[in-house]
Amino acid sequence: MLNKDLILKAVDLKTEVIEVPEWGDSLTITELSGADLERWQSKAQKTNADSAATLGELVALSVINQDGSRMFGDKDIKALLTKSHKPLMRIYNAAIKVNMLGEDGAAELEKN
C-alpha cells in the first residue's frame, strides 16, 4: 500500500523528446510539477493565455537538461522570446499535450 514516502519518492513526471530542426537537434520536455502548473495557470489567467509571456514561461518550465534540471531559468524567458516562433510553438504545443492542458487534455482527463 502507498505511503507518504513512496509517493514523494516516486518519479512520476513524464518526458518527451521532440525534434527542433531549426536549432539543429532534439530536446526533452517534461510534464510540469503541481507547483509549476499552478504558477503557469496563474500567469495565464492574469494575462491572455495566448500571450508571448505565457508561451515563453511554458517553454522555460518544460524544457529540461539530461539530468532533469530546467534548461532555461526565469531570466531566460525574454531571450527565448526573441527566437523563431516555429520551434517555440512546437515546444509549446508539445508541452500542452504532455501536460494534458487545453480542451483535448480536459477531455482526456475525464476519460481517465
Phi, psi and omega in degrees: 000146179293148171221175185304313182298317179297318180295314183290337178270348184295136174268100190237007179269117179291150174233160178213135176267130178234146179279137176230079185299330179297334180254004171085011180191194177249167175215167182250134172248156181236153169296142181284147171289168177303318181294317180292322177296316178300317179299312182295315181295323178298315178294319181297324179287325181285330179247190172279128183302341179263009184289158180299323180297320179292319177299309181299320180294317180294320177298312181297322180287335189265327185281128182235158173280175180299332180274002178092355178280156178296135177284323183244131175270176180301326181287348180271350187300314181300316179294321178302321183289354174272352181280166180306141180292335184297305178292325179299317180291325177297315179294314179303312181295322177294322178293320176301316182293310184295333179266002180052048178264164179081187185296317180297320179295319179298319178294320179296317178297322179295325179294324182274000000 
